[in-house]
Structures are given as C-alpha cells and as structure tokens.
Amino acid sequence: MAITNSESGTNVCEVAEGIWRINTPVAIDGGMGFSFNQYLVQADRPLLFHTGPRQLFPVVREAVDHVMPASQLHYIGFCHVEADECGALNRWLQIAPNAVPLCSAVAAMTTIGDIAERPPHAMADGEVLDLGGRQVEWFDAPHVPHGWDNGFLFERKTATLFCGDLFTQGGGGADALIETDILEPSEGFRLAMDYYAHSPDTRLTLARLAAAQPRTLACMHGSAWRGDGAALLMRLADALRA
C-alpha cells in the first residue's frame, strides 16, 4: 500500500491484477470512521470506477497519477447517481479528454445525459465492453441496494465484481484486501441505517451476480474482499430475507 497524500491519508493498493483500490478515510457523524473507495482498472483503455465526491477530486487524482497519468483515462464508471459515485464526474472529464461516462441506460436517460459534459456510454444489461486486454460486463440491478438506475460491473479477467454499496463496512478501510468475513460488519452497518430498497427482485439480482462466480469484491466503502464471492452474495440474500 502506498500513501499518496499524507494529509488526507489517501492510499492506493493493487487488490487484483491491474486493479487498484484508491481509499480515503474520513470522519462522519461526529467522528465515526468511514471511507470512500475508487477503483482503477489498467487496460489499453483504462477505467476509473466511482469518481468520489467533488471535494475529494484532488487527492483521488493524485492517487491515480501515482499508477498512471489520469489524463489517459477512457471511461469513468459508477453504479448509480449519487455524490460519492459520480460527484466529481465532470472534473474527471475535464482532465481526461478521451474519457466518457459509463453507466446504466436508466442513469444515462434520467440524469447523466443531461448533467455530464460529454455523452455517456449507456450500458445495457449483459453488455460486455472491451477495454483492450480485459473485458467488463454490466449487470442491471435496480433498487439493489437502492436507485432505479443502479447496476454493477464485473471484470472477467480477474473475476472482480465492482459491487458499490453492497457489503458497506464502517471504519477507514485500513486493510485494502481481506479474506475474513465482511457480511457481519456490513450487516451491522446496514441495520443501523438501512439504506436498502428491499425490492422483491433482490434475491434474484444477487443470484445473477453470484452466477458470475466473483473472486474479488471491490466494495466502495471499507476493505475489498477475496474469496468465494458467490457464496457470500447468497449469504447476503439470506440475511436480507431474514
């Protein structure tokens, strides 16, 4: 792990081959630890997944530049429209002249097609995008955990699922990649302030994600996780049903 900004504590670490977690610990609600993660996918046409809030743009850009020139980004992706997912989107588009937003068709239609400085690449459910050297697949996931426009991205080469707000963990995410259980701490965080929509299709959506057999879960808050992702996703489905 490399600390790229000593003041903010922003750091970068490779969590799967060519996939880097950029982590910034923050304090919320009177000092409770939390974190914001972005993921950089190195390829011929590099992808940044999650932009971070606008206020974090300078330190996240600094971390990207630690790995590769941020100006060479081709895609800026995210799960759904929310400040920590895409708040800094236009800042990234300004410094990366070849980059385009990457989002669901619903997000493109309802929001991003209007607010983004360049037209988005709207991903259809099941669409596979070639980044050059690796491929990513889009899964529509409306209201799982929240947002009509929500979806997830799966990187096939390393079997990494960019799972957004699934398995959100409190704390600063000091460990970039862990193999210990994250369901219990993430459920503890969820139950304290339940942000799931509890859609009737939640279990079906999680089963679709499990069928991809992810080996790394790239969580947006807390540590990334490595192990039997299919089993963990179905344990989450059971916990939500209960």
C-alpha positions as semicolon CSV with decimal commas, in nm:
position;residue;x (nm);y (nm);z (nm)
1;M;0,000;0,000;0,000
2;A;0,129;0,346;-0,089
3;I;0,015;0,662;0,088
4;T;-0,032;0,920;-0,185
5;N;-0,149;1,210;0,034
6;S;-0,030;1,227;0,394
7;E;-0,280;1,495;0,494
8;S;-0,595;1,307;0,382
9;G;-0,450;0,958;0,428
10;T;-0,543;0,870;0,070
11;N;-0,371;0,550;-0,035
12;V;-0,354;0,312;-0,329
13;C;-0,310;-0,065;-0,338
14;E;-0,341;-0,333;-0,606
15;V;-0,623;-0,568;-0,499
16;A;-0,628;-0,785;-0,815
17;E;-0,402;-0,797;-1,118
18;G;-0,409;-0,448;-1,268
19;I;-0,693;-0,330;-1,041
20;W;-0,609;-0,066;-0,783
21;R;-0,814;0,044;-0,484
22;I;-0,788;0,414;-0,404
23;N;-0,900;0,471;-0,045
24;T;-0,960;0,788;0,153
25;P;-1,059;0,754;0,521
26;V;-1,298;1,019;0,652
27;A;-1,486;1,103;0,971
28;I;-1,865;1,139;0,964
29;D;-2,140;1,191;1,220
30;G;-1,927;1,327;1,498
31;G;-1,613;1,129;1,428
32;M;-1,734;0,785;1,318
33;G;-1,484;0,630;1,079
34;F;-1,583;0,577;0,719
35;S;-1,409;0,559;0,381
36;F;-1,458;0,624;0,013
37;N;-1,302;0,391;-0,243
38;Q;-1,246;0,425;-0,615
39;Y;-1,106;0,151;-0,839
40;L;-0,865;0,200;-1,127
41;V;-0,860;-0,070;-1,395
42;Q;-0,546;-0,070;-1,605
43;A;-0,601;-0,167;-1,969
44;D;-0,545;-0,027;-2,315
45;R;-0,849;0,190;-2,242
46;P;-0,830;0,244;-1,865
47;L;-1,138;0,271;-1,645
48;L;-1,194;0,453;-1,317
49;F;-1,493;0,314;-1,126
50;H;-1,651;0,561;-0,881
51;T;-1,538;0,923;-0,903
52;G;-1,558;1,012;-0,535
53;P;-1,726;1,334;-0,415
54;R;-1,610;1,659;-0,574
55;Q;-1,424;1,757;-0,257
56;L;-1,201;1,451;-0,289
57;F;-1,114;1,501;-0,654
58;P;-0,764;1,647;-0,596
59;V;-0,647;1,362;-0,372
60;V;-0,806;1,090;-0,586
61;R;-0,646;1,235;-0,899
62;E;-0,314;1,237;-0,716
63;A;-0,359;0,866;-0,639
64;V;-0,449;0,781;-1,000
65;D;-0,140;0,968;-1,119
66;H;0,066;0,750;-0,885
67;V;-0,030;0,450;-1,101
68;M;-0,075;0,610;-1,445
69;P;-0,146;0,954;-1,594
70;A;-0,504;1,041;-1,507
71;S;-0,534;1,220;-1,841
72;Q;-0,521;0,879;-2,015
73;L;-0,847;0,751;-1,865
74;H;-1,102;0,636;-2,124
75;Y;-1,402;0,550;-1,904
76;I;-1,542;0,695;-1,580
77;G;-1,789;0,439;-1,446
78;F;-2,023;0,415;-1,148
79;C;-2,317;0,213;-1,013
80;H;-2,577;0,486;-0,973
81;V;-2,618;0,861;-0,946
82;E;-2,502;0,973;-0,602
83;A;-2,231;1,216;-0,493
84;D;-1,977;0,956;-0,384
85;E;-2,036;0,759;-0,705
86;C;-2,021;1,038;-0,963
87;G;-2,000;1,375;-0,787
88;A;-1,662;1,453;-0,945
89;L;-1,757;1,319;-1,290
90;N;-1,720;1,645;-1,479
91;R;-1,388;1,718;-1,310
92;W;-1,254;1,389;-1,447
93;L;-1,394;1,460;-1,793
94;Q;-1,214;1,794;-1,790
95;I;-0,870;1,643;-1,728
96;A;-0,914;1,326;-1,940
97;P;-1,004;1,440;-2,294
98;N;-1,081;1,089;-2,424
99;A;-1,291;0,977;-2,126
100;V;-1,666;0,916;-2,137
101;P;-1,909;0,835;-1,855
102;L;-2,003;0,468;-1,821
103;C;-2,337;0,397;-1,654
104;S;-2,669;0,218;-1,687
105;A;-2,914;0,305;-1,962
106;V;-3,153;0,438;-1,697
107;A;-2,886;0,666;-1,547
108;A;-2,797;0,793;-1,894
109;M;-3,163;0,864;-1,972
110;T;-3,265;1,025;-1,644
111;T;-2,958;1,219;-1,534
112;I;-2,614;1,170;-1,687
113;G;-2,718;1,251;-2,044
114;D;-2,806;1,597;-1,915
115;I;-2,550;1,681;-1,646
116;A;-2,233;1,527;-1,790
117;E;-2,007;1,736;-2,010
118;R;-1,986;1,451;-2,263
119;P;-2,250;1,198;-2,368
120;P;-2,233;0,875;-2,166
121;H;-2,183;0,521;-2,288
122;A;-2,509;0,367;-2,167
123;M;-2,454;0,002;-2,075
124;A;-2,736;-0,242;-2,148
125;D;-2,796;-0,531;-1,911
126;G;-2,548;-0,805;-2,000
127;E;-2,343;-0,584;-2,231
128;V;-1,971;-0,663;-2,245
129;L;-1,726;-0,381;-2,307
130;D;-1,372;-0,447;-2,433
131;L;-1,121;-0,226;-2,253
132;G;-0,831;-0,371;-2,451
133;G;-0,667;-0,661;-2,270
134;R;-0,969;-0,720;-2,048
135;Q;-1,347;-0,714;-2,063
136;V;-1,612;-0,582;-1,827
137;E;-1,977;-0,691;-1,814
138;W;-2,268;-0,479;-1,689
139;F;-2,546;-0,613;-1,465
140;D;-2,858;-0,402;-1,422
141;A;-2,959;-0,409;-1,054
142;P;-3,243;-0,162;-0,995
143;H;-3,307;-0,094;-0,626
144;V;-3,031;-0,334;-0,515
145;P;-2,949;-0,184;-0,281
146;H;-3,104;0,147;-0,393
147;G;-3,172;0,352;-0,702
148;W;-3,373;0,267;-1,014
149;D;-3,058;0,334;-1,217
150;N;-2,828;0,105;-1,018
151;G;-2,604;-0,160;-1,172
152;F;-2,275;-0,341;-1,119
153;L;-1,968;-0,403;-1,330
154;F;-1,781;-0,735;-1,347
155;E;-1,423;-0,759;-1,473
156;R;-1,381;-1,101;-1,630
157;K;-1,002;-1,146;-1,630
158;T;-0,969;-1,128;-1,252
159;A;-1,333;-1,211;-1,168
160;T;-1,365;-0,881;-0,982
161;L;-1,715;-0,751;-0,907
162;F;-1,737;-0,376;-0,852
163;C;-2,019;-0,410;-0,604
164;G;-2,076;-0,050;-0,500
165;D;-2,276;-0,020;-0,177
166;L;-2,312;-0,394;-0,123
167;F;-2,109;-0,500;0,182
168;T;-2,051;-0,144;0,302
169;Q;-1,826;-0,151;0,608
170;G;-1,771;0,124;0,861
171;G;-1,425;0,237;0,960
172;G;-1,144;0,371;0,747
173;G;-1,083;0,056;0,544
174;A;-0,720;0,039;0,655
175;D;-0,677;-0,311;0,508
176;A;-0,702;-0,285;0,131
177;L;-0,790;-0,652;0,076
178;I;-0,912;-0,904;0,330
179;E;-1,033;-1,264;0,330
180;T;-1,213;-1,262;0,665
181;D;-1,591;-1,227;0,690
182;I;-1,739;-0,894;0,581
183;L;-2,105;-0,991;0,597
184;E;-2,139;-0,946;0,974
185;P;-1,980;-0,597;0,986
186;S;-2,161;-0,484;0,672
187;E;-2,495;-0,606;0,807
188;G;-2,424;-0,428;1,134
189;F;-2,370;-0,107;0,941
190;R;-2,684;-0,160;0,730
191;L;-2,912;-0,237;1,022
192;A;-2,810;0,086;1,195
193;M;-2,928;0,296;0,898
194;D;-3,100;0,068;0,650
195;Y;-3,039;0,206;0,300
196;Y;-3,166;-0,097;0,103
197;A;-3,478;-0,065;-0,107
198;H;-3,571;-0,429;-0,030
199;S;-3,701;-0,489;-0,379
200;P;-3,893;-0,813;-0,440
201;D;-3,624;-0,890;-0,701
202;T;-3,330;-0,850;-0,463
203;R;-3,259;-1,222;-0,424
204;L;-3,285;-1,283;-0,799
205;T;-3,041;-0,998;-0,865
206;L;-2,792;-1,127;-0,610
207;A;-2,821;-1,476;-0,760
208;R;-2,735;-1,335;-1,104
209;L;-2,426;-1,172;-0,959
210;A;-2,334;-1,495;-0,780
211;A;-2,360;-1,688;-1,107
212;A;-2,066;-1,485;-1,239
213;Q;-1,850;-1,652;-0,970
214;P;-1,665;-1,340;-0,850
215;R;-1,339;-1,395;-0,663
216;T;-1,282;-1,034;-0,555
217;L;-1,548;-0,794;-0,432
218;A;-1,446;-0,432;-0,484
219;C;-1,650;-0,258;-0,215
220;M;-1,695;0,119;-0,228
221;H;-1,676;0,160;0,148
222;G;-1,430;-0,041;0,358
223;S;-1,196;-0,320;0,254
224;A;-1,208;-0,511;-0,071
225;W;-1,262;-0,883;-0,018
226;R;-1,126;-1,202;-0,176
227;G;-1,283;-1,548;-0,160
228;D;-1,594;-1,734;-0,274
229;G;-1,797;-1,436;-0,385
230;A;-2,093;-1,645;-0,500
231;A;-2,138;-1,797;-0,155
232;L;-2,105;-1,460;0,017
233;L;-2,362;-1,297;-0,213
234;M;-2,614;-1,572;-0,137
235;R;-2,546;-1,535;0,236
236;L;-2,631;-1,168;0,192
237;A;-2,953;-1,270;0,014
238;D;-3,042;-1,493;0,309
239;A;-2,968;-1,215;0,559
240;L;-3,189;-0,970;0,369
241;R;-3,473;-1,221;0,350
242;A;-3,449;-1,279;0,724
